[in-house]
C-alpha cells in the first residue's frame, strides 16, 4: 500500500507530474495545498500511457495552476507562522531601599534575575543598592520623575505622602498575617485602592506587591524591657504608621532608613530599634550594639515588599514583557517566602549562639499595642478619608478570611512541642 506521495509511478509516468506532486507535497497541509495536491494527482495519472497513446493536456495551463496554488500555499504558511519579536533590549535601572549586604537587596536582585532570564535578553533590569542614586525614602519620587526606571522597597516608606500608604505594612491588620494581607491586596480590592492613593498624590507609577514578610520583632534594646512603663522616653527607631504606635506607647521615635540604624545605636543617638528579621538584623550588625531582642509584635505584622515601575517606561513595554514581569513577581513572592524561612532560622540560631538574649514581648505590651492601634486609626480615619476607606476594606476581608483561617488551621506549635520539647 502506498500513500499519495509514494506511488510507484514506473515507466510511462509523466516526470513533470511527479515533480509537481513533490512540490505541492512539501507545503503545509492547508486547504490550498490539499486542492493543489488533488489536481496534480489527477494530472499525473492522466499522463500515464494508455498503451502506446499517451493522453495529452496543455502543459501551460497545468503550470499556471501549480504556480498559483504554490503561491497561495506559501502565502498562507507565512500568515500562519508565529510572530517573533526582534525588538532590541530594553534596559531598566532600579534602586532598592536596602544596603547592598542586606538580604532584602538580595531579594530585589532575585526578582531582577527572574525577569532577565525569562525575557531572554529583551529586557534587562539592573538593581543598585540604597543611596546609589537617591536616599531610600526618596525612591517613590525618583521613580515617578523617571530619575529611576523602577525600585524595590516597602509601601510604608511613602507614609509621609499619605498616611493610608502605611496600611500596607504597618497597621492593625485585624488579625491577618502577611500572606492574608497580600490576598486582600490581590483579590479584596487593595490593588485598586493603592492605585487610587498614588493618583491622589500625583505619582505616575505602577506598583506590584509581593513577598509576605515574617512577623517582625518588637525591637532590639541595650537594656531589657519588662513592662510598658520602661518604654517611656526610649529613643526608638521605626517607620510608617508604627511611628504613631510607638509614640502612643511613650517612645520618642526617629524614623531612620535601614542603613543608618546600627550606626545610630552605636553612637547613642537612639536607645532601641526595630528593623525586620533575623537575617537582616544579623547582617546589619544589631547583635554588635545590642544584646536584647523582644520577639513578636503587632507594629508591622502584615508587611510585604513593593516593586515600582515608572508608568511611562512600563507602559512602553510590549504585552509579553509585562506578563513576564507579572509572573516574575509571583514567582519571587514564593521564592522569597521559602528563602526567608531557611535563612532566618539559621541566623536566629547563630545569634543565640553568639549570646543574644531573645525573649517574648510580654502580653501586656502586645495588648497595649492593639489598644494603641484603636486610638491611632480613629485619629487618622478622621483626618484622611482614604485612610478610612482602606481600613474598612481590610476589616471586611479580615472578618471573612480570618474566620476561615482561625477555624481551619491546626495549632502547629502543639505538634512542634510534641516532637521537640517532650518532657
Secondary structure as the mmCIF struct_conf table of DSSP 4:
data_model
#
loop_
_struct_conf.conf_type_id
_struct_conf.id
_struct_conf.beg_label_comp_id
_struct_conf.beg_label_asym_id
_struct_conf.beg_label_seq_id
_struct_conf.end_label_comp_id
_struct_conf.end_label_asym_id
_struct_conf.end_label_seq_id
TURN_TY1_P TURN_TY1_P1 UNK A 4 UNK A 5
BEND BEND1 UNK A 6 UNK A 6
TURN_TY1_P TURN_TY1_P2 UNK A 11 UNK A 12
HELX_RH_AL_P HELX_RH_AL_P1 UNK A 15 UNK A 25
TURN_TY1_P TURN_TY1_P3 UNK A 26 UNK A 26
BEND BEND2 UNK A 27 UNK A 27
HELX_RH_AL_P HELX_RH_AL_P2 UNK A 31 UNK A 46
TURN_TY1_P TURN_TY1_P4 UNK A 47 UNK A 47
BEND BEND3 UNK A 48 UNK A 48
STRN STRN1 UNK A 50 UNK A 50
TURN_TY1_P TURN_TY1_P5 UNK A 51 UNK A 52
STRN STRN2 UNK A 53 UNK A 53
HELX_RH_AL_P HELX_RH_AL_P3 UNK A 59 UNK A 80
BEND BEND4 UNK A 81 UNK A 81
HELX_LH_PP_P HELX_LH_PP_P1 UNK A 87 UNK A 89
STRN STRN3 UNK A 90 UNK A 96
BEND BEND5 UNK A 97 UNK A 98
TURN_TY1_P TURN_TY1_P6 UNK A 100 UNK A 101
BEND BEND6 UNK A 102 UNK A 102
HELX_RH_AL_P HELX_RH_AL_P4 UNK A 103 UNK A 119
TURN_TY1_P TURN_TY1_P7 UNK A 120 UNK A 121
BEND BEND7 UNK A 122 UNK A 122
STRN STRN4 UNK A 123 UNK A 128
HELX_LH_PP_P HELX_LH_PP_P2 UNK A 129 UNK A 129
TURN_TY1_P TURN_TY1_P8 UNK A 130 UNK A 131
BEND BEND8 UNK A 132 UNK A 134
HELX_RH_3T_P HELX_RH_3T_P1 UNK A 136 UNK A 138
HELX_RH_AL_P HELX_RH_AL_P5 UNK A 139 UNK A 145
TURN_TY1_P TURN_TY1_P9 UNK A 146 UNK A 146
BEND BEND9 UNK A 147 UNK A 149
STRN STRN5 UNK A 150 UNK A 153
HELX_RH_3T_P HELX_RH_3T_P2 UNK A 155 UNK A 158
TURN_TY1_P TURN_TY1_P10 UNK A 159 UNK A 161
HELX_RH_3T_P HELX_RH_3T_P3 UNK A 163 UNK A 168
TURN_TY1_P TURN_TY1_P11 UNK A 169 UNK A 169
BEND BEND10 UNK A 170 UNK A 171
HELX_RH_3T_P HELX_RH_3T_P4 UNK A 173 UNK A 175
HELX_RH_AL_P HELX_RH_AL_P6 UNK A 178 UNK A 187
BEND BEND11 UNK A 188 UNK A 189
HELX_RH_AL_P HELX_RH_AL_P7 UNK A 190 UNK A 200
TURN_TY1_P TURN_TY1_P12 UNK A 201 UNK A 202
STRN STRN6 UNK A 205 UNK A 210
HELX_LH_PP_P HELX_LH_PP_P3 UNK A 212 UNK A 217
BEND BEND12 UNK A 218 UNK A 218
STRN STRN7 UNK A 219 UNK A 221
BEND BEND13 UNK A 222 UNK A 223
BEND BEND14 UNK A 227 UNK A 227
HELX_RH_3T_P HELX_RH_3T_P5 UNK A 228 UNK A 231
TURN_TY1_P TURN_TY1_P13 UNK A 232 UNK A 233
STRN STRN8 UNK A 235 UNK A 237
TURN_TY1_P TURN_TY1_P14 UNK A 240 UNK A 241
HELX_RH_AL_P HELX_RH_AL_P8 UNK A 242 UNK A 248
TURN_TY1_P TURN_TY1_P15 UNK A 249 UNK A 250
STRN STRN9 UNK A 252 UNK A 253
HELX_RH_3T_P HELX_RH_3T_P6 UNK A 258 UNK A 260
HELX_RH_AL_P HELX_RH_AL_P9 UNK A 261 UNK A 267
TURN_TY1_P TURN_TY1_P16 UNK A 268 UNK A 268
BEND BEND15 UNK A 269 UNK A 269
BEND BEND16 UNK A 271 UNK A 271
STRN STRN10 UNK A 272 UNK A 273
BEND BEND17 UNK A 276 UNK A 276
HELX_RH_AL_P HELX_RH_AL_P10 UNK A 278 UNK A 284
TURN_TY1_P TURN_TY1_P17 UNK A 285 UNK A 285
HELX_RH_AL_P HELX_RH_AL_P11 UNK A 286 UNK A 289
STRN STRN11 UNK A 292 UNK A 295
BEND BEND18 UNK A 298 UNK A 302
STRN STRN12 UNK A 305 UNK A 310
HELX_RH_AL_P HELX_RH_AL_P12 UNK A 311 UNK A 315
TURN_TY1_P TURN_TY1_P18 UNK A 316 UNK A 316
BEND BEND19 UNK A 317 UNK A 317
HELX_RH_AL_P HELX_RH_AL_P13 UNK A 319 UNK A 353
TURN_TY1_P TURN_TY1_P19 UNK A 354 UNK A 355
STRN STRN13 UNK A 357 UNK A 360
HELX_LH_PP_P HELX_LH_PP_P4 UNK A 361 UNK A 362
HELX_RH_AL_P HELX_RH_AL_P14 UNK A 363 UNK A 383
HELX_RH_AL_P HELX_RH_AL_P15 UNK A 385 UNK A 408
HELX_RH_AL_P HELX_RH_AL_P16 UNK A 412 UNK A 420
BEND BEND20 UNK A 421 UNK A 421
#
